[in-house]
Amino acid sequence: MKGKRTMSIFGKIKDAIFGHKAEAAPAPVIESSPAADLAAEAMAAVAAAPVAISAVDVEANLAAMAAGKDLNWRTSIVDLMKLLGIDSSYENRKELATELGRTDYSGSAEDNIWLQKATMGELAKNGGTVPASMID
């Protein structure tokens, strides 16, 4: 029986490019008093407020990672995965294709071109700034 995967292939790609989210620090303990209760309510309201997510420049992040490396990550899904330290095996590429909605992935050159563009498109949908030439 295989072990359960903790993260999808796309999740690994996204985390490698966007960076890992910082864990929230535990809330400070405040002794109860009317003023402290109001302060705690105000802090909770601020913490619950939506936070604007700034877009991540996918191309710039990848270009920085690729400095000095001979990888064609802009058009090759295999090179992109290698750049990010992710196993680029057929099995992982097939799993990624399935995650992105394609069940007939065969590993052909055409499939890999589709997979590269679909990955970039999904990064754009998840808050990344990706040049149109890398999606179309």
N, CA, C and O atoms as a GROMACS GRO file, in nm:
protein
  544
    1MET      N    1   0.083  -0.117   0.000
    1MET     CA    2   0.000   0.000   0.000
    1MET      C    3   0.088   0.124   0.000
    1MET      O    4   0.181   0.135   0.080
    2LYS      N    5   0.059   0.218  -0.090
    2LYS     CA    6   0.138   0.340  -0.100
    2LYS      C    7   0.100   0.436   0.011
    2LYS      O    8  -0.014   0.438   0.059
    3GLY      N    9   0.199   0.518   0.052
    3GLY     CA   10   0.172   0.620   0.152
    3GLY      C   11   0.089   0.732   0.094
    3GLY      O   12   0.092   0.757  -0.027
    4LYS      N   13   0.015   0.799   0.178
    4LYS     CA   14  -0.070   0.908   0.135
    4LYS      C   15   0.016   1.030   0.104
    4LYS      O   16   0.103   1.067   0.184
    5ARG      N   17  -0.009   1.092  -0.009
    5ARG     CA   18   0.065   1.214  -0.045
    5ARG      C   19   0.013   1.329   0.040
    5ARG      O   20  -0.107   1.341   0.066
    6THR      N   21   0.106   1.412   0.082
    6THR     CA   22   0.066   1.524   0.165
    6THR      C   23   0.032   1.647   0.083
    6THR      O   24  -0.043   1.733   0.130
    7MET      N   25   0.086   1.658  -0.038
    7MET     CA   26   0.058   1.775  -0.119
    7MET      C   27   0.056   1.736  -0.265
    7MET      O   28   0.130   1.648  -0.309
    8SER      N   29  -0.030   1.802  -0.340
    8SER     CA   30  -0.038   1.777  -0.483
    8SER      C   31   0.088   1.825  -0.553
    8SER      O   32   0.164   1.905  -0.498
    9ILE      N   33   0.110   1.776  -0.673
    9ILE     CA   34   0.224   1.820  -0.752
    9ILE      C   35   0.210   1.970  -0.779
    9ILE      O   36   0.307   2.045  -0.764
   10PHE      N   37   0.090   2.014  -0.818
   10PHE     CA   38   0.071   2.157  -0.841
   10PHE      C   39   0.096   2.237  -0.714
   10PHE      O   40   0.154   2.345  -0.719
   11GLY      N   41   0.053   2.186  -0.600
   11GLY     CA   42   0.077   2.253  -0.472
   11GLY      C   43   0.226   2.271  -0.446
   11GLY      O   44   0.269   2.375  -0.395
   12LYS      N   45   0.304   2.170  -0.480
   12LYS     CA   46   0.450   2.179  -0.463
   12LYS      C   47   0.508   2.285  -0.556
   12LYS      O   48   0.595   2.362  -0.517
   13ILE      N   49   0.459   2.289  -0.680
   13ILE     CA   50   0.506   2.389  -0.777
   13ILE      C   51   0.471   2.528  -0.726
   13ILE      O   52   0.556   2.618  -0.724
   14LYS      N   53   0.347   2.546  -0.686
   14LYS     CA   54   0.301   2.677  -0.638
   14LYS      C   55   0.382   2.722  -0.516
   14LYS      O   56   0.427   2.836  -0.511
   15ASP      N   57   0.400   2.634  -0.419
   15ASP     CA   58   0.477   2.670  -0.299
   15ASP      C   59   0.621   2.705  -0.332
   15ASP      O   60   0.678   2.796  -0.273
   16ALA      N   61   0.680   2.632  -0.426
   16ALA     CA   62   0.819   2.658  -0.464
   16ALA      C   63   0.834   2.796  -0.528
   16ALA      O   64   0.937   2.862  -0.511
   17ILE      N   65   0.734   2.839  -0.603
   17ILE     CA   66   0.740   2.968  -0.672
   17ILE      C   67   0.690   3.082  -0.585
   17ILE      O   68   0.752   3.188  -0.580
   18PHE      N   69   0.579   3.061  -0.516
   18PHE     CA   70   0.518   3.166  -0.436
   18PHE      C   71   0.582   3.181  -0.299
   18PHE      O   72   0.573   3.287  -0.237
   19GLY      N   73   0.647   3.075  -0.251
   19GLY     CA   74   0.700   3.076  -0.115
   19GLY      C   75   0.598   3.018  -0.020
   19GLY      O   76   0.478   3.018  -0.048
   20HIS      N   77   0.646   2.970   0.092
   20HIS     CA   78   0.556   2.910   0.191
   20HIS      C   79   0.493   3.020   0.274
   20HIS      O   80   0.557   3.121   0.303
   21LYS      N   81   0.368   3.000   0.312
   21LYS     CA   82   0.299   3.098   0.396
   21LYS      C   83   0.350   3.085   0.539
   21LYS      O   84   0.371   2.975   0.590
   22ALA      N   85   0.370   3.199   0.601
   22ALA     CA   86   0.414   3.200   0.740
   22ALA      C   87   0.300   3.154   0.830
   22ALA      O   88   0.183   3.185   0.805
   23GLU      N   89   0.333   3.080   0.931
   23GLU     CA   90   0.232   3.035   1.026
   23GLU      C   91   0.196   3.151   1.118
   23GLU      O   92   0.283   3.230   1.154
   24ALA      N   93   0.072   3.160   1.156
   24ALA     CA   94   0.028   3.268   1.245
   24ALA      C   95   0.085   3.246   1.384
   24ALA      O   96   0.091   3.134   1.435
   25ALA      N   97   0.125   3.356   1.445
   25ALA     CA   98   0.176   3.349   1.582
   25ALA      C   99   0.057   3.333   1.676
   25ALA      O  100  -0.052   3.383   1.647
   26PRO      N  101   0.076   3.265   1.789
   26PRO     CA  102  -0.034   3.251   1.882
   26PRO      C  103  -0.075   3.387   1.938
   26PRO      O  104   0.009   3.475   1.955
   27ALA      N  105  -0.203   3.402   1.967
   27ALA     CA  106  -0.254   3.528   2.021
   27ALA      C  107  -0.202   3.548   2.163
   27ALA      O  108  -0.191   3.452   2.240
   28PRO      N  109  -0.170   3.673   2.198
   28PRO     CA  110  -0.123   3.698   2.334
   28PRO      C  111  -0.237   3.677   2.433
   28PRO      O  112  -0.354   3.698   2.401
   29VAL      N  113  -0.201   3.635   2.553
   29VAL     CA  114  -0.299   3.615   2.658
   29VAL      C  115  -0.318   3.748   2.731
   29VAL      O  116  -0.221   3.808   2.778
   30ILE      N  117  -0.443   3.793   2.739
   30ILE     CA  118  -0.474   3.920   2.806
   30ILE      C  119  -0.568   3.888   2.921
   30ILE      O  120  -0.667   3.818   2.905
   31GLU      N  121  -0.535   3.942   3.037
   31GLU     CA  122  -0.621   3.919   3.152
   31GLU      C  123  -0.754   3.989   3.130
   31GLU      O  124  -0.761   4.092   3.063
   32SER      N  125  -0.860   3.933   3.185
   32SER     CA  126  -0.994   3.985   3.163
   32SER      C  127  -1.021   4.109   3.246
   32SER      O  128  -0.998   4.113   3.366
   33SER      N  129  -1.070   4.211   3.177
   33SER     CA  130  -1.121   4.335   3.236
   33SER      C  131  -1.203   4.399   3.126
   33SER      O  132  -1.187   4.362   3.010
   34PRO      N  133  -1.290   4.496   3.157
   34PRO     CA  134  -1.369   4.556   3.050
   34PRO      C  135  -1.281   4.614   2.939
   34PRO      O  136  -1.313   4.597   2.821
   35ALA      N  137  -1.173   4.682   2.972
   35ALA     CA  138  -1.086   4.741   2.871
   35ALA      C  139  -1.014   4.631   2.792
   35ALA      O  140  -1.001   4.641   2.670
   36ALA      N  141  -0.969   4.528   2.862
   36ALA     CA  142  -0.899   4.419   2.795
   36ALA      C  143  -0.994   4.345   2.701
   36ALA      O  144  -0.955   4.304   2.592
   37ASP      N  145  -1.121   4.329   2.744
   37ASP     CA  146  -1.219   4.263   2.659
   37ASP      C  147  -1.243   4.342   2.530
   37ASP      O  148  -1.254   4.283   2.423
   38LEU      N  149  -1.251   4.475   2.541
   38LEU     CA  150  -1.268   4.558   2.422
   38LEU      C  151  -1.146   4.549   2.331
   38LEU      O  152  -1.159   4.541   2.209
   39ALA      N  153  -1.028   4.549   2.391
   39ALA     CA  154  -0.905   4.538   2.313
   39ALA      C  155  -0.900   4.403   2.241
   39ALA      O  156  -0.860   4.395   2.125
   40ALA      N  157  -0.940   4.298   2.312
   40ALA     CA  158  -0.940   4.165   2.251
   40ALA      C  159  -1.038   4.158   2.135
   40ALA      O  160  -1.007   4.098   2.032
   41GLU      N  161  -1.156   4.219   2.150
   41GLU     CA  162  -1.253   4.221   2.042
   41GLU      C  163  -1.199   4.298   1.922
   41GLU      O  164  -1.218   4.256   1.807
   42ALA      N  165  -1.132   4.411   1.947
   42ALA     CA  166  -1.075   4.490   1.838
   42ALA      C  167  -0.967   4.410   1.766
   42ALA      O  168  -0.960   4.412   1.643
   43MET      N  169  -0.882   4.340   1.842
   43MET     CA  170  -0.776   4.260   1.780
   43MET      C  171  -0.836   4.148   1.697
   43MET      O  172  -0.786   4.117   1.589
   44ALA      N  173  -0.944   4.086   1.746
   44ALA     CA  174  -1.008   3.978   1.672
   44ALA      C  175  -1.069   4.030   1.542
   44ALA      O  176  -1.063   3.963   1.439
   45ALA      N  177  -1.127   4.150   1.547
   45ALA     CA  178  -1.186   4.209   1.427
   45ALA      C  179  -1.080   4.238   1.323
   45ALA      O  180  -1.101   4.214   1.204
   46VAL      N  181  -0.964   4.288   1.366
   46VAL     CA  182  -0.856   4.316   1.273
   46VAL      C  183  -0.802   4.187   1.214
   46VAL      O  184  -0.776   4.179   1.094
   47ALA      N  185  -0.787   4.084   1.297
   47ALA     CA  186  -0.736   3.956   1.250
   47ALA      C  187  -0.831   3.891   1.151
   47ALA      O  188  -0.787   3.820   1.060
   48ALA      N  189  -0.963   3.913   1.167
   48ALA     CA  190  -1.062   3.852   1.079
   48ALA      C  191  -1.080   3.929   0.949
   48ALA      O  192  -1.140   3.877   0.855
   49ALA      N  193  -1.031   4.051   0.943
   49ALA     CA  194  -1.046   4.132   0.822
   49ALA      C  195  -0.971   4.068   0.706
   49ALA      O  196  -0.862   4.013   0.725
   50PRO      N  197  -1.028   4.074   0.586
   50PRO     CA  198  -0.958   4.016   0.471
   50PRO      C  199  -0.828   4.092   0.444
   50PRO      O  200  -0.820   4.214   0.459
   51VAL      N  201  -0.728   4.016   0.404
   51VAL     CA  202  -0.598   4.073   0.375
   51VAL      C  203  -0.576   4.068   0.224
   51VAL      O  204  -0.596   3.964   0.162
   52ALA      N  205  -0.535   4.179   0.167
   52ALA     CA  206  -0.509   4.182   0.023
   52ALA      C  207  -0.388   4.095  -0.008
   52ALA      O  208  -0.286   4.102   0.060
   53ILE      N  209  -0.401   4.013  -0.110
   53ILE     CA  210  -0.292   3.926  -0.150
   53ILE      C  211  -0.221   3.994  -0.267
   53ILE      O  212  -0.283   4.024  -0.369
   54SER      N  213  -0.094   4.018  -0.251
   54SER     CA  214  -0.021   4.079  -0.362
   54SER      C  215   0.016   3.971  -0.462
   54SER      O  216   0.047   3.858  -0.425
   55ALA      N  217   0.011   4.008  -0.588
   55ALA     CA  218   0.041   3.913  -0.694
   55ALA      C  219   0.189   3.875  -0.689
   55ALA      O  220   0.275   3.957  -0.655
   56VAL      N  221   0.217   3.752  -0.724
   56VAL     CA  222   0.354   3.702  -0.728
   56VAL      C  223   0.400   3.703  -0.874
   56VAL      O  224   0.332   3.650  -0.961
   57ASP      N  225   0.516   3.764  -0.900
   57ASP     CA  226   0.571   3.769  -1.035
   57ASP      C  227   0.638   3.634  -1.062
   57ASP      O  228   0.754   3.613  -1.027
   58VAL      N  229   0.564   3.546  -1.124
   58VAL     CA  230   0.609   3.408  -1.148
   58VAL      C  231   0.736   3.407  -1.233
   58VAL      O  232   0.832   3.339  -1.198
   59GLU      N  233   0.736   3.480  -1.342
   59GLU     CA  234   0.851   3.480  -1.432
   59GLU      C  235   0.976   3.532  -1.361
   59GLU      O  236   1.083   3.473  -1.375
   60ALA      N  237   0.963   3.640  -1.286
   60ALA     CA  238   1.080   3.696  -1.216
   60ALA      C  239   1.133   3.599  -1.111
   60ALA      O  240   1.254   3.581  -1.099
   61ASN      N  241   1.044   3.535  -1.036
   61ASN     CA  242   1.087   3.438  -0.934
   61ASN      C  243   1.160   3.320  -0.999
   61ASN      O  244   1.264   3.276  -0.950
   62LEU      N  245   1.104   3.269  -1.109
   62LEU     CA  246   1.167   3.156  -1.176
   62LEU      C  247   1.300   3.196  -1.240
   62LEU      O  248   1.396   3.119  -1.236
   63ALA      N  249   1.305   3.314  -1.297
   63ALA     CA  250   1.430   3.361  -1.359
   63ALA      C  251   1.540   3.373  -1.254
   63ALA      O  252   1.655   3.338  -1.280
   64ALA      N  253   1.504   3.421  -1.136
   64ALA     CA  254   1.603   3.431  -1.028
   64ALA      C  255   1.652   3.293  -0.985
   64ALA      O  256   1.771   3.273  -0.962
   65MET      N  257   1.559   3.197  -0.976
   65MET     CA  258   1.597   3.061  -0.938
   65MET      C  259   1.685   2.996  -1.044
   65MET      O  260   1.773   2.915  -1.012
   66ALA      N  261   1.663   3.032  -1.170
   66ALA     CA  262   1.732   2.967  -1.281
   66ALA      C  263   1.865   3.032  -1.315
   66ALA      O  264   1.937   2.983  -1.402
   67ALA      N  265   1.900   3.140  -1.248
   67ALA     CA  266   2.025   3.210  -1.280
   67ALA      C  267   2.141   3.112  -1.275
   67ALA      O  268   2.162   3.042  -1.175
   68GLY      N  269   2.216   3.107  -1.384
   68GLY     CA  270   2.333   3.020  -1.393
   68GLY      C  271   2.303   2.875  -1.425
   68GLY      O  272   2.394   2.793  -1.431
   69LYS      N  273   2.176   2.842  -1.446
   69LYS     CA  274   2.138   2.704  -1.478
   69LYS      C  275   2.094   2.697  -1.624
   69LYS      O  276   2.034   2.791  -1.675
   70ASP      N  277   2.125   2.588  -1.689
   70ASP     CA  278   2.090   2.570  -1.829
   70ASP      C  279   1.959   2.491  -1.838
   70ASP      O  280   1.959   2.373  -1.872
   71LEU      N  281   1.848   2.559  -1.807
   71LEU     CA  282   1.717   2.495  -1.812
   71LEU      C  283   1.621   2.582  -1.893
   71LEU      O  284   1.621   2.704  -1.880
   72ASN      N  285   1.541   2.518  -1.975
   72ASN     CA  286   1.443   2.588  -2.058
   72ASN      C  287   1.307   2.585  -1.988
   72ASN      O  288   1.210   2.534  -2.044
   73TRP      N  289   1.298   2.640  -1.868
   73TRP     CA  290   1.179   2.633  -1.784
   73TRP      C  291   1.060   2.711  -1.841
   73TRP      O  292   0.946   2.685  -1.802
   74ARG      N  293   1.085   2.806  -1.931
   74ARG     CA  294   0.975   2.887  -1.986
   74ARG      C  295   0.883   2.804  -2.076
   74ARG      O  296   0.764   2.833  -2.088
   75THR      N  297   0.938   2.700  -2.140
   75THR     CA  298   0.856   2.620  -2.233
   75THR      C  299   0.858   2.471  -2.202
   75THR      O  300   0.780   2.396  -2.261
   76SER      N  301   0.942   2.426  -2.112
   76SER     CA  302   0.953   2.282  -2.082
   76SER      C  303   0.905   2.252  -1.941
   76SER      O  304   0.961   2.301  -1.843
   77ILE      N  305   0.801   2.171  -1.931
   77ILE     CA  306   0.751   2.131  -1.800
   77ILE      C  307   0.855   2.048  -1.725
   77ILE      O  308   0.866   2.058  -1.603
   78VAL      N  309   0.932   1.968  -1.798
   78VAL     CA  310   1.036   1.887  -1.734
   78VAL      C  311   1.141   1.978  -1.672
   78VAL      O  312   1.179   1.958  -1.557
   79ASP      N  313   1.188   2.079  -1.746
   79ASP     CA  314   1.288   2.171  -1.693
   79ASP      C  315   1.231   2.256  -1.579
   79ASP      O  316   1.303   2.286  -1.484
   80LEU      N  317   1.104   2.294  -1.589
   80LEU     CA  318   1.042   2.370  -1.480
   80LEU      C  319   1.043   2.288  -1.352
   80LEU      O  320   1.079   2.338  -1.245
   81MET      N  321   1.003   2.162  -1.362
   81MET     CA  322   0.999   2.077  -1.244
   81MET      C  323   1.140   2.054  -1.188
   81MET      O  324   1.159   2.054  -1.067
   82LYS      N  325   1.238   2.034  -1.277
   82LYS     CA  326   1.376   2.017  -1.232
   82LYS      C  327   1.424   2.142  -1.159
   82LYS      O  328   1.489   2.132  -1.055
   83LEU      N  329   1.393   2.260  -1.214
   83LEU     CA  330   1.432   2.386  -1.152
   83LEU      C  331   1.377   2.396  -1.010
   83LEU      O  332   1.445   2.447  -0.920
   84LEU      N  333   1.256   2.348  -0.990
   84LEU     CA  334   1.190   2.358  -0.860
   84LEU      C  335   1.223   2.243  -0.766
   84LEU      O  336   1.175   2.238  -0.652
   85GLY      N  337   1.306   2.149  -0.813
   85GLY     CA  338   1.344   2.035  -0.729
   85GLY      C  339   1.234   1.932  -0.715
   85GLY      O  340   1.227   1.861  -0.615
   86ILE      N  341   1.148   1.924  -0.816
   86ILE     CA  342   1.036   1.829  -0.814
   86ILE      C  343   1.065   1.720  -0.917
   86ILE      O  344   1.106   1.750  -1.030
   87ASP      N  345   1.045   1.597  -0.879
   87ASP     CA  346   1.067   1.483  -0.970
   87ASP      C  347   0.984   1.503  -1.097
   87ASP      O  348   0.862   1.518  -1.090
   88SER      N  349   1.050   1.504  -1.212
   88SER     CA  350   0.983   1.529  -1.340
   88SER      C  351   0.948   1.400  -1.413
   88SER      O  352   0.932   1.400  -1.536
   89SER      N  353   0.937   1.291  -1.340
   89SER     CA  354   0.906   1.162  -1.402
   89SER      C  355   0.770   1.166  -1.473
   89SER      O  356   0.686   1.252  -1.446
   90TYR      N  357   0.752   1.072  -1.564
   90TYR     CA  358   0.626   1.059  -1.635
   90TYR      C  359   0.509   1.049  -1.536
   90TYR      O  360   0.405   1.112  -1.555
   91GLU      N  361   0.526   0.971  -1.431
   91GLU     CA  362   0.420   0.951  -1.333
   91GLU      C  363   0.379   1.084  -1.268
   91GLU      O  364   0.260   1.111  -1.253
   92ASN      N  365   0.477   1.166  -1.231
   92ASN     CA  366   0.445   1.294  -1.169
   92ASN      C  367   0.382   1.391  -1.269
   92ASN      O  368   0.291   1.466  -1.234
   93ARG      N  369   0.430   1.389  -1.393
   93ARG     CA  370   0.370   1.476  -1.495
   93ARG      C  371   0.227   1.432  -1.524
   93ARG      O  372   0.139   1.515  -1.546
   94LYS      N  373   0.204   1.300  -1.526
   94LYS     CA  374   0.068   1.250  -1.549
   94LYS      C  375  -0.023   1.291  -1.433
   94LYS      O  376  -0.138   1.330  -1.455
   95GLU      N  377   0.028   1.281  -1.311
   95GLU     CA  378  -0.051   1.322  -1.195
   95GLU      C  379  -0.083   1.472  -1.202
   95GLU      O  380  -0.195   1.513  -1.173
   96LEU      N  381   0.016   1.553  -1.240
   96LEU     CA  382  -0.007   1.697  -1.255
   96LEU      C  383  -0.112   1.724  -1.361
   96LEU      O  384  -0.201   1.806  -1.340
   97ALA      N  385  -0.103   1.655  -1.474
   97ALA     CA  386  -0.203   1.672  -1.580
   97ALA      C  387  -0.342   1.638  -1.529
   97ALA      O  388  -0.439   1.709  -1.560
   98THR      N  389  -0.354   1.532  -1.452
   98THR     CA  390  -0.483   1.493  -1.395
   98THR      C  391  -0.534   1.602  -1.301
   98THR      O  392  -0.652   1.637  -1.304
   99GLU      N  393  -0.446   1.656  -1.217
   99GLU     CA  394  -0.484   1.765  -1.126
   99GLU      C  395  -0.536   1.886  -1.203
   99GLU      O  396  -0.625   1.957  -1.156
  100LEU      N  397  -0.482   1.908  -1.323
  100LEU     CA  398  -0.520   2.024  -1.403
  100LEU      C  399  -0.632   1.993  -1.502
  100LEU      O  400  -0.665   2.075  -1.587
  101GLY      N  401  -0.690   1.873  -1.489
  101GLY     CA  402  -0.810   1.841  -1.564
  101GLY      C  403  -0.793   1.758  -1.690
  101GLY      O  404  -0.886   1.746  -1.769
  102ARG      N  405  -0.676   1.702  -1.710
  102ARG     CA  406  -0.655   1.621  -1.830
  102ARG      C  407  -0.630   1.476  -1.791
  102ARG      O  408  -0.535   1.446  -1.718
  103THR      N  409  -0.715   1.388  -1.839
  103THR     CA  410  -0.704   1.246  -1.801
  103THR      C  411  -0.638   1.161  -1.908
  103THR      O  412  -0.612   1.043  -1.885
  104ASP      N  413  -0.613   1.219  -2.026
  104ASP     CA  414  -0.556   1.140  -2.135
  104ASP      C  415  -0.409   1.174  -2.161
  104ASP      O  416  -0.364   1.163  -2.275
  105TYR      N  417  -0.335   1.215  -2.060
  105TYR     CA  418  -0.195   1.254  -2.074
  105TYR      C  419  -0.112   1.132  -2.113
  105TYR      O  420  -0.118   1.028  -2.048
  106SER      N  421  -0.032   1.147  -2.222
  106SER     CA  422   0.051   1.036  -2.267
  106SER      C  423   0.201   1.065  -2.256
  106SER      O  424   0.283   0.975  -2.274
  107GLY      N  425   0.236   1.189  -2.227
  107GLY     CA  426   0.377   1.224  -2.217
  107GLY      C  427   0.437   1.268  -2.349
  107GLY      O  428   0.559   1.287  -2.358
  108SER      N  429   0.354   1.286  -2.452
  108SER     CA  430   0.404   1.330  -2.582
  108SER      C  431   0.451   1.476  -2.574
  108SER      O  432   0.422   1.546  -2.477
  109ALA      N  433   0.522   1.519  -2.676
  109ALA     CA  434   0.568   1.658  -2.681
  109ALA      C  435   0.447   1.753  -2.673
  109ALA      O  436   0.453   1.854  -2.602
  110GLU      N  437   0.341   1.722  -2.744
  110GLU     CA  438   0.221   1.805  -2.742
  110GLU      C  439   0.160   1.809  -2.602
  110GLU      O  440   0.119   1.916  -2.556
  111ASP      N  441   0.154   1.694  -2.536
  111ASP     CA  442   0.101   1.689  -2.400
  111ASP      C  443   0.186   1.773  -2.305
  111ASP      O  444   0.134   1.842  -2.218
  112ASN      N  445   0.318   1.766  -2.322
  112ASN     CA  446   0.407   1.842  -2.233
  112ASN      C  447   0.395   1.992  -2.256
  112ASN      O  448   0.404   2.070  -2.162
  113ILE      N  449   0.374   2.033  -2.382
  113ILE     CA  450   0.352   2.175  -2.410
  113ILE      C  451   0.222   2.219  -2.344
  113ILE      O  452   0.217   2.325  -2.280
  114TRP      N  453   0.116   2.138  -2.359
  114TRP     CA  454  -0.010   2.169  -2.294
  114TRP      C  455   0.008   2.179  -2.143
  114TRP      O  456  -0.043   2.271  -2.080
  115LEU      N  457   0.081   2.084  -2.085
  115LEU     CA  458   0.099   2.080  -1.940
  115LEU      C  459   0.174   2.203  -1.889
  115LEU      O  460   0.139   2.258  -1.785
  116GLN      N  461   0.275   2.245  -1.962
  116GLN     CA  462   0.350   2.364  -1.923
  116GLN      C  463   0.257   2.486  -1.922
  116GLN      O  464   0.254   2.562  -1.826
  117LYS      N  465   0.181   2.504  -2.029
  117LYS     CA  466   0.091   2.619  -2.039
  117LYS      C  467  -0.022   2.610  -1.936
  117LYS      O  468  -0.061   2.712  -1.878
  118ALA      N  469  -0.075   2.491  -1.914
  118ALA     CA  470  -0.181   2.474  -1.816
  118ALA      C  471  -0.130   2.505  -1.675
  118ALA      O  472  -0.201   2.565  -1.594
  119THR      N  473  -0.008   2.465  -1.646
  119THR     CA  474   0.053   2.493  -1.515
  119THR      C  475   0.067   2.644  -1.497
  119THR      O  476   0.033   2.698  -1.392
  120MET      N  477   0.118   2.712  -1.598
  120MET     CA  478   0.132   2.858  -1.590
  120MET      C  479  -0.004   2.926  -1.576
  120MET      O  480  -0.018   3.022  -1.502
  121GLY      N  481  -0.103   2.875  -1.648
  121GLY     CA  482  -0.238   2.929  -1.637
  121GLY      C  483  -0.295   2.912  -1.498
  121GLY      O  484  -0.359   3.002  -1.445
  122GLU      N  485  -0.271   2.796  -1.438
  122GLU     CA  486  -0.320   2.770  -1.302
  122GLU      C  487  -0.247   2.858  -1.201
  122GLU      O  488  -0.308   2.904  -1.104
  123LEU      N  489  -0.118   2.883  -1.222
  123LEU     CA  490  -0.043   2.975  -1.135
  123LEU      C  491  -0.104   3.114  -1.143
  123LEU      O  492  -0.116   3.183  -1.041
  124ALA      N  493  -0.143   3.156  -1.264
  124ALA     CA  494  -0.207   3.287  -1.282
  124ALA      C  495  -0.341   3.292  -1.208
  124ALA      O  496  -0.373   3.394  -1.147
  125LYS      N  497  -0.418   3.184  -1.214
  125LYS     CA  498  -0.547   3.178  -1.144
  125LYS      C  499  -0.530   3.183  -0.993
  125LYS      O  500  -0.623   3.222  -0.921
  126ASN      N  501  -0.413   3.144  -0.945
  126ASN     CA  502  -0.387   3.138  -0.801
  126ASN      C  503  -0.309   3.258  -0.750
  126ASN      O  504  -0.248   3.252  -0.643
  127GLY      N  505  -0.310   3.368  -0.824
  127GLY     CA  506  -0.247   3.490  -0.777
  127GLY      C  507  -0.112   3.522  -0.836
  127GLY      O  508  -0.046   3.616  -0.792
  128GLY      N  509  -0.070   3.446  -0.935
  128GLY     CA  510   0.058   3.473  -0.999
  128GLY      C  511   0.042   3.565  -1.119
  128GLY      O  512  -0.060   3.562  -1.187
  129THR      N  513   0.143   3.645  -1.144
  129THR     CA  514   0.148   3.726  -1.263
  129THR      C  515   0.234   3.649  -1.363
  129THR      O  516   0.353   3.627  -1.341
  130VAL      N  517   0.171   3.608  -1.473
  130VAL     CA  518   0.238   3.525  -1.572
  130VAL      C  519   0.219   3.592  -1.709
  130VAL      O  520   0.107   3.626  -1.744
  131PRO      N  521   0.327   3.611  -1.785
  131PRO     CA  522   0.312   3.669  -1.918
  131PRO      C  523   0.219   3.585  -2.005
  131PRO      O  524   0.221   3.462  -2.000
  132ALA      N  525   0.137   3.652  -2.086
  132ALA     CA  526   0.042   3.582  -2.172
  132ALA      C  527   0.113   3.483  -2.264
  132ALA      O  528   0.056   3.379  -2.296
  133SER      N  529   0.234   3.514  -2.306
  133SER     CA  530   0.308   3.424  -2.395
  133SER      C  531   0.338   3.290  -2.330
  133SER      O  532   0.364   3.192  -2.400
  134MET      N  533   0.334   3.283  -2.198
  134MET     CA  534   0.362   3.157  -2.128
  134MET      C  535   0.235   3.077  -2.103
  134MET      O  536   0.240   2.964  -2.056
  135ILE      N  537   0.120   3.138  -2.135
  135ILE     CA  538  -0.008   3.070  -2.114
  135ILE      C  539  -0.074   3.032  -2.246
  135ILE      O  540  -0.128   2.923  -2.259
  136ASP      N  541  -0.068   3.122  -2.343
  136ASP     CA  542  -0.134   3.101  -2.473
  136ASP      C  543  -0.059   3.005  -2.561
  136ASP      O  544  -0.101   2.977  -2.673
   0.00000   0.00000   0.00000
